[in-house]
Amino acid sequence: MTTSISRSSSPLAAAASRRNFLRGAVGLGALASLGAVSGCGLTGGASAAEKTITIIVTESAPYQEPIKIAQGLLEEQGWELKPTYVTDIVQPNIAVANGEFDANFFQHGAYLQQFSQDNNLDLEASFYVYSSPAGLWSNSYASVDELPDGARVALPVDPSNNGRGLKLLAQAGVIEIDESKSVIQLSQQDITANPKNLEFVEVDQQSLATTFEDVDAGFMFVRLAAEIGLTPETALAFEATEDALPFICLVAGQPGFAETEKGQALQAALQSPEVEAWFDDYIGGVLETPWDRDIDADFAEWS
């Protein structure tokens, strides 16, 4: 199979179609309208399989809680949303590519693209749920300039996130990198100058917050940082909106899932006012919901 990230026929037209669907009917109204999409939708003749959406989800509040809200909304419309919660970040994409689940919700766009390419999977980004910018924080130093010679800096071990910390350090003038590389392709091999002799400690992305105390500075997603009392304002460096585009968390499925009745029902539920209200209340609204962004145009821009 070949790797597919954006829609194969007319990406921007498909995205526009999905946006028009959501703008025309919001929240429960959008869900209610789905019953009239086709004769095999929510009518009494639909089989249980046609009315069941299976999704594999990571065990973390910004994923689990919106899914729980979506379950309730979908149930009112005759759908059953069946989530399976995991901590693994490898099997969810493989399981969806194999057809074991309709979709997954655990990753951002850069991870989906890199994993799909590395494993020759035919998956695509279906729709956005929330943005997850990142930064560099330190318990010991107030600025990157204060980092001493040989300072230990924690970075995520997975390739799609590893370069984010390096990009922030380069933007702050602490290291120099090959500027021809995109942030999702950056690695330590692309460092062209490291005058402070920084030592990079690579750890699993879910362990970044727990290893924070053991290093001089650490890269973290804003959600993980907020959970231990850190804010963007206290960061040594923080991603700009455009730099964070590849890292918006999303629902992924096989090609064309977003245009199916299941995909539209799931999108309407996860992009509902109820879910938006939950994100507004979660850690002071630190995670944004960029649902008006064109997911296909974003992928085309940074990939």
C-alpha positions in Angstrom: 0.0 0.0 0.0 1.1 3.6 -0.5 1.0 6.2 2.2 -1.8 8.6 2.0 -2.2 11.7 4.3 -4.5 14.0 2.4 -7.6 13.3 0.3 -6.6 11.7 -3.0 -9.1 13.2 -5.3 -9.8 16.9 -4.4 -8.4 17.6 -0.9 -9.5 21.2 -0.6 -13.0 20.4 -2.0 -13.4 17.6 0.5 -12.3 19.8 3.4 -14.6 22.6 2.2 -17.4 20.1 2.1 -16.8 19.0 5.7 -16.6 22.7 6.8 -19.9 23.5 5.1 -21.4 20.5 6.9 -20.3 21.7 10.3 -21.2 25.4 9.7 -24.6 24.5 8.5 -25.5 22.4 11.5 -23.8 22.7 14.8 -23.7 20.2 17.7 -26.8 18.2 18.2 -28.4 19.8 15.2 -25.6 18.4 13.1 -26.0 15.0 14.6 -29.7 15.0 14.0 -29.3 15.9 10.4 -27.1 12.8 9.8 -30.1 10.5 9.9 -31.3 11.9 6.6 -28.0 11.4 4.7 -28.9 8.0 3.4 -31.5 5.2 3.7 -29.0 3.0 5.5 -28.1 5.6 8.2 -30.1 5.9 11.4 -33.3 4.4 10.2 -34.8 1.3 11.7 -33.4 -0.8 8.8 -29.7 0.0 9.7 -27.7 -2.9 11.2 -25.9 -2.6 14.5 -22.6 -2.5 12.7 -23.7 0.4 10.5 -24.7 2.3 13.7 -21.5 1.5 15.7 -18.3 3.5 15.5 -15.2 1.9 16.9 -12.3 4.1 18.0 -9.0 3.4 19.7 -8.0 6.2 22.1 -5.1 7.1 24.3 -5.5 7.2 28.1 -5.3 10.9 28.8 -8.0 13.4 29.8 -8.0 15.6 26.6 -8.8 12.4 24.7 -10.9 10.4 27.1 -13.3 13.2 28.3 -14.3 14.4 24.8 -14.9 10.8 23.8 -17.2 10.4 26.8 -19.1 13.5 25.8 -19.3 12.3 22.2 -20.7 8.9 23.3 -23.6 10.6 25.0 -24.4 12.9 22.1 -24.2 10.0 19.6 -26.3 7.7 21.7 -29.1 10.3 21.6 -29.0 10.0 17.8 -29.0 6.2 17.7 -25.3 5.6 17.4 -23.0 3.6 19.6 -19.5 4.9 20.0 -17.2 2.1 21.3 -13.8 3.3 22.5 -10.9 1.2 23.4 -8.4 3.0 25.7 -4.6 2.3 25.4 -1.3 3.8 26.4 0.5 2.4 23.4 1.3 4.9 20.6 2.2 2.2 18.0 -0.7 -0.1 17.7 -3.5 2.5 17.2 -2.4 3.3 13.7 -1.7 -0.3 12.8 -5.1 -1.4 14.1 -7.0 1.2 12.1 -5.0 0.5 8.9 -5.9 -3.2 9.4 -9.6 -2.4 9.7 -9.8 -3.5 13.4 -11.2 0.0 14.3 -12.9 2.7 12.3 -10.6 5.5 13.7 -8.1 6.5 16.3 -7.7 9.6 18.5 -4.2 9.8 20.1 -1.8 11.7 17.8 -1.0 14.9 16.0 -0.5 15.3 12.3 3.3 15.1 12.2 3.3 11.8 14.1 0.6 10.4 11.8 2.6 11.4 8.7 5.9 10.0 10.0 4.5 6.8 11.3 2.5 6.1 8.1 5.5 6.7 6.0 7.8 4.6 8.2 5.3 1.7 8.3 3.8 2.0 4.8 0.3 2.5 6.1 -2.6 4.0 4.1 -4.1 6.4 6.7 -5.2 10.0 6.6 -6.1 12.9 8.9 -9.9 13.0 9.2 -10.4 16.1 11.3 -8.9 18.2 14.1 -9.8 18.1 17.8 -7.4 20.3 19.7 -4.0 22.0 19.4 -1.1 21.1 21.5 1.8 23.6 21.3 4.9 22.9 23.3 7.8 24.7 25.0 11.0 24.5 27.0 10.9 24.9 30.8 13.4 24.8 33.6 13.3 24.6 37.3 16.7 26.1 37.7 17.1 28.8 35.0 15.1 31.8 34.0 16.2 32.0 30.3 18.0 29.8 27.8 21.0 32.1 28.0 21.5 31.0 31.6 21.8 27.4 30.6 25.4 26.3 31.6 27.9 24.6 29.5 27.0 20.9 29.3 23.4 21.5 30.4 21.1 18.4 30.1 18.0 19.1 28.0 15.2 16.5 27.8 13.6 15.9 24.4 11.0 13.4 23.2 12.5 10.3 21.7 10.0 9.9 18.8 11.2 11.6 15.5 8.1 13.6 14.9 8.5 15.5 18.2 12.3 15.4 18.6 13.0 18.4 16.4 10.5 20.7 18.1 12.8 21.2 21.1 15.8 21.7 18.8 13.9 24.3 16.8 13.0 26.2 19.9 16.7 26.2 21.0 17.8 27.4 17.6 15.2 30.2 17.6 16.5 31.3 21.0 20.1 31.3 19.6 21.5 28.6 21.8 22.3 26.2 19.0 22.4 26.4 15.2 20.6 23.9 12.9 20.3 23.1 9.2 17.5 25.6 8.4 16.6 23.7 5.2 15.0 21.0 7.3 11.4 21.3 8.4 10.7 21.0 12.1 9.3 17.4 11.7 12.5 16.3 10.0 14.9 17.8 12.4 17.2 15.6 14.5 20.4 16.0 16.4 22.3 15.2 13.2 21.1 18.5 11.9 22.8 20.6 14.6 25.5 22.6 13.0 26.8 24.4 16.1 26.4 23.6 19.8 28.6 26.2 21.6 27.2 25.3 25.1 27.8 21.6 24.5 24.2 20.8 25.5 23.6 17.2 26.2 20.2 15.9 24.9 18.4 13.3 26.9 15.7 11.5 24.9 12.7 10.1 26.8 9.3 8.8 25.9 6.9 11.7 25.3 4.5 10.6 28.1 7.5 10.7 30.6 8.6 14.3 29.8 6.9 15.7 32.9 8.2 13.1 35.3 11.8 13.5 34.1 11.6 17.3 34.3 13.2 17.4 37.7 16.3 15.5 36.6 17.4 17.8 33.8 18.4 21.4 33.4 15.7 22.1 30.9 12.9 20.0 29.4 10.7 20.1 26.4 7.0 19.4 27.1 3.6 19.6 25.5 1.7 22.5 27.0 -0.9 20.0 28.5 1.8 18.1 30.3 3.5 21.3 31.5 0.1 22.7 32.8 -0.5 19.5 34.7 2.6 20.2 36.9 1.8 23.9 37.3 3.8 25.3 34.4 2.4 27.9 31.9 3.4 29.3 28.5 4.4 32.5 30.3 7.0 30.7 32.4 8.6 28.9 29.5 12.1 29.5 28.4 10.8 29.3 24.8 7.4 28.5 23.4 6.1 27.6 19.9 4.5 30.1 17.7 1.1 29.1 16.3 2.4 28.5 12.8 5.3 26.4 14.1 2.8 24.2 16.0 0.6 23.5 12.9 1.9 19.9 12.4 1.2 19.2 16.0 -2.6 19.7 16.2 -4.2 16.5 17.7 -6.6 14.8 15.4 -8.8 11.8 14.5 -7.3 9.6 11.9 -8.9 6.8 9.8 -8.5 5.0 6.5 -8.8 7.2 3.4 -12.3 8.6 2.9 -13.4 7.9 6.5 -14.1 11.6 7.1 -16.7 11.6 4.3 -18.6 8.6 5.5 -21.7 8.8 7.6 -19.8 7.4 10.6 -17.0 10.0 10.1 -19.4 12.9 9.8 -21.3 11.7 12.9 -18.1 11.4 14.9 -16.8 14.8 13.8 -20.1 16.5 14.7 -19.9 15.0 18.2 -16.2 15.8 18.8 -16.6 19.3 17.4 -19.8 20.0 19.4 -20.4 23.0 21.7 -20.3 20.5 24.6 -16.8 19.3 23.8 -15.7 22.9 23.2 -17.0 23.9 26.6 -15.0 21.0 28.2 -11.8 22.3 26.5 -12.6 25.8 27.7 -12.7 24.6 31.3 -9.7 22.2 31.1 -6.6 23.7 32.7 -7.8 27.3 32.1 -8.5 26.7 28.4 -4.8 26.0 27.6 -5.8 23.7 24.7 -7.5 25.4 21.7 -10.0 23.9 19.3 -8.9 25.0 15.8 -12.0 23.4 14.1 -12.2 26.2 11.4 -8.8 25.4 10.1 -8.5 23.6 6.7 -6.8 20.3 7.7 -5.8 19.5 4.1 -4.3 22.9 3.4 -2.4 22.7 6.7 -0.9 19.3 5.7 0.0 20.6 2.2 1.7 23.7 3.8 4.0 21.9 6.2 4.5 18.6 4.5 
